[in-house]
Amino acid sequence: MAGRAAARSDQCMTGLLPTRCQELLDHQQGIIARWQAAEAGLSMTMVDQWLRLHRWQRLYSGVYASFTGEPGRTAVLWAAVLRAGPGALLSHWTAAELDLLTEAGAAIHVTIPAAQRIRIPAVECPPLLPAIIVHRSARAAEARHPARVPPRTRVEETAIDLTQVAFSLEEAMSWLIRACGRRLTTPPLLDAAMAARPRLRWRSELSTALADISDGVHSALELRYVRHVERPHGLPRAVRQAASKVAGRSRYLDNHYQEFGVAVELDGQVAHPAEARWRDIHRDNASATLGLLTLRYGWADVTTHPCQVAAQIGEVLRLRGWTGRLRACAPACIAAHS
């Protein structure tokens, strides 16, 4: 007994750590939680000694950094998830940050198993560290990524979590588009993750959006075009992201009405740089020499005047041989009467 006490005292003085503890610290960016100490062979006496000597520092309650100075972002994320206890994982906007779906937020979001009880008041968090927002889920274990660290939800689960806290259906759909557009996941994987949830807000609408994403929709503006211009007004179905070669160079058309030689391109940028605008004009003009007529619309056109856009496209398609008829999307719609 005296021998073990002497060994701990020697470790406190020399800064030596048990091998298990050092391996854990290496894995966790130098962060360790109080609930991990015993299994790692670390006594709290040692921790208290290093804190007093300012060799270590306390981050969140019961979570310590084995170094001094400002912790990096990854170390802070480790500290937050360890503060939430065993089985916790980063989720929502914080998991999205790690998958490059969004930028770092003001708070850190963690999910814990539904049976776990923990409360982390904002006043507990040090002034220079983010607050921790806790979510509970009965599917925390299933949602956990099997390999990535710090522990986090799989990208499919992250995207679907964010659809459920979105302020609008459009915002919810944008998370699915972003996840697929950045090639982080696929519509079938998202669909399977949705099916695993017995309760899901906007299930039917999100499933329809996944079908459109599978069809080649790559942006929120492209989805709006399909849902507010093409489909409700009875326009023929375009080929999405259709490959086209002009002057020996390949390009992808947002919407290609191949039978009629018409392309509809969508520009979601508020300010279109002059260089990019010239490139678009050059491509459109080169395509025209091959018989491809390009119509180009921006965010304001599609979101504010969808009926007028549909009417214009319908007229151009009729001039190119389309025999269909536009239909009104609402009683006041002008498209069917143009």
N, C-alpha and C positions, 0 to 999 in steps of 0.2 A: 504494500500500500504506500509506504513511504517512498519506495523506489519510483512508483508511477507519478507521485506528486513532485519528486525531484526532477523527473524527466519533463513534466509539464513546465516546471519553473525554468529549466534549461531552454526549452523551446521558446518560452516567452522572451528570454533574454537574447537568444541568438536569432530569433525570427524564423527558425526552421518549422516547416509544416509537415504533417503526415502526408505520405504519398497520395493517399486517396483524396485528401483535401486539396492538394496542389493540382491534381488532375481535374477535380471539379472546378476549381477556380480558373484553370486554363480554358475549360469548356465554356464557362459562363462569363467570360470577359472580366475576370477578377472579382465577381460578385458572388456572395453566398448569403443564404437566409439562415436565421436562427434554427428553423425546423430541420435544416439539413446538417447542422453541425455535428451532432452525435454520430450519425451514420458515416460522416466523413472523417471521424476520429479527431474532431476538434472540440476542445472544451471551451465553454463560455468564459472561463477564467482567462484563457489566452486572449480571446476576443476583447474582453474588457481591458486587459493590460495594453493591447496594441492601440485601442481607442484612446486610452489615457496618454499613451506615448505619441499619439497623433501619427502612428504608422498606418492605421486604418481609419476609415471614416464611416459614419452612419449615413445611409441614404434615406430610405423609408423605414418605418418602424419595423425592427427585427430583421433588417436587410443591411448588409455591410459591404463596402468596397475595400479590397485589400491593397489599396493604394491611396495616395493623397492627390490633390488637384482635381480639376473639373472632369467628371466622367464623360465619356463620349456617348453618342446617341445609342449605340447598341448596348452599352453597359447600363444606361438608364432603362432601356426596354427590359433587359434582364431583371433589373431591380424591381420594376413594376410587376412583372409576371410572377416573380418569386414572392413579392409581398402578398399577392392574392392567394398563395398557398399551393399545395400539391394539386395537380390536375388542371391548373389554370393555363390559359393560353391567350396570346394576343389575338385580337379579333377586330371586326368592323374596320374603322378608318385606319387603325394602327397596322392591322394585317395588310390592308390595301397599300399603305405606305411602303411596307417591306416588299410587296410585289410590284411596286412602281405604278400602281393604279392612281395614286394621288400623292400629294405632298404631306409632310409631317403636320399633324394637328396640334392644337394647344393642349389637349389631354391625351392620355394613353388609355385605350380601351382593352379590357381583358374580359374573357368569358370563363366562368367557373361551372363545374357540374351543378345541376339543379339542387342536389341534396346538400351541397356545401353552403355554409353560412359564414359570410364575412362582410363587414362594413368598413369602408375606408373613407372617413370624413375628409373633406378638402383641407380642413385646418391641420390635419396630420402631415400633409405633404410640405416639405421644406420649400421656402420661397423660390428657390432656383430650379426646382424640379417640377415636372408636369403633374397635374392632378390625375388620379386614376379613377376611371369610370368602370364599374363592374356590371357585367351582364350575366345572366344565368341561362343555362341550356341543358335540357335532358339529353342532348346529342353532342355534348362537348367532346367525349372520347371519339365518336365517329367523325367529328368535324376536324379533328387534329391532323395536321400534316405529319406523315410518319417519319420524316427525316429532318426537316428544316429547323434551324434554331435562330433566335429564341423560339420557343414553342408558339405555334400560330395555327390559325385555321387554314385549311386548303383553299386555294384561290376560288374554287366553285362555291364553297361555303361562305367565303368572305363576300363575294359578289351578291349572293342571295341574301345574306344578312343585311347588306346595305340596301337592297330593294325593299326590305321590310321596315326600314326606318326612314325611307325617302319621303319627302314632303308631297310628291306627286307621282303619278304613274309614269310620266315622261322622265323624271329623274331616276325612277327605278329602272326603266328600260335602258337608260344611258349606262348604268353599271354593267349590264350584260353586254352591251355593245363594246364598251371599253375593254372588258376582260377578253372578249373574243378578238376584237380588232388588234390587240397587242399580242395576239397568239399565245396567251397564257393558259387558255383552256378552249374547249369547243362546245358548241350548242348541245351535242348529245350528253356530254359530261354534266353540263349545267342542268339539263332536263332530268337526268338521273338524280342529281342532288335535290332538285325541287320535288321529285316524286317521293323522296325519302321523308319529306316533311308532311305530317298529317294536316297541319294548319299552315296556310300560306295565303297572304293577302295578294290579290290581283293574279291568282294562279292562271286563269284562262288568258288574260291579256299578256302575261309574261310568256306563256307558252306560244302564243301567236307571234310575239316579238322574236322568240328563239327561232321560229320557222323562217321569219324574214331574214334574220341574221344568217341562217344556214343558206338562204337563197342569195347571199352576197351583200347584204346591207352592212356597211362598215362605219357608219357615223349616225349621230342623232338626227342630223339634217336629212340623211338618206332615208332613215326610218320615217321621218315626218312626211317626206315626199310620197312614200308608198302608202302611208296611212291616211294622208289628208289630200293628196292630189290624185295619184294614179288610181288607187282601188275604189274610193267612194264615188269617183266620177265615171267609172266604167272604161277607162283607158285600157288599151291592150297591155299585157304584162311584158315588161322589158326584161332583158337579160342583164343581171347585175354584174358589175366588174368584168365586163366583156373585154377580152383581149383584142387589140387592134394594132396593126403595124402601119406606120406612116413614115415615108422616107427612110426606111430601114430601121426605124426605132419602134419599140413596142410601147404601147400605152394601154391603160385600162379605163374603159368608159363606165361611168357610174350607172347609167341606164341606157341600154342600146335596144332600140326598136329595129331589129335587124331586117325584118321584111320590108320596112319602109325607108331604110337608110337614114334614120334619125337617131341622134344621141342627145340625151339630156344630162348635162354636167351640173354638179351642185358645188358651190363654193361656200363653205361654212365660215370663212375668215371674215371678221368685221372689216379689217383693213387689208386689202389685197396688195402686196408689194408690187411695185412697178415691174420688176424683173420677172416675177411669177406671172403677172398679168400679160406681159409680152409673150412669155412662153406659151400660155394658154391660147392667145390669139394666133401665134405661129402654128400651133398644132391644129387649131380649128380650121385655119385657112388651108393647111396642107390636106386635111381630111376632106375639105370641100372639093378639092381637085379630084378626089376619088369618088365623089358622089355622096359623101356622108355629111349631112347637115347637122350642125351642133347648136342646140339651144342651151343657154347657160343662165342659171338662177342662183341667187344668194339666199341667205337665211331669212331676210325680211320678206322676200318674194314668197317663199314657201310657207312661212308662218303667218304672214299677214294677209296675203292675197292668194290662197290656194285655188280658189274657184277660177280666178282670172288666169292663173298659170295653166290650169287644166284646160280652159277654153282655148288658150293659145296653142298648146301642144296638140289638142284635138284638131284644130284647124290645119296645122302643119301636116299632121298625119293624114288628114283627108286629102290634102293636095298631093300626098305621096301614095295615095291609093287605098287608104283605110276606109272601109265601108261601114264601120260601126258607128254607134251614136253615143254621145255623152249623156250621162244622167245627172240629175240634180242630187247633190248630197244633202240638201235641206230645202225647205220651201222658198227661201230667199236666194238660193244658188243661181248664179247667172250662167253657169257653164252649159246647161242643157238648152239654153235659149240663144246661144251665140252662133 
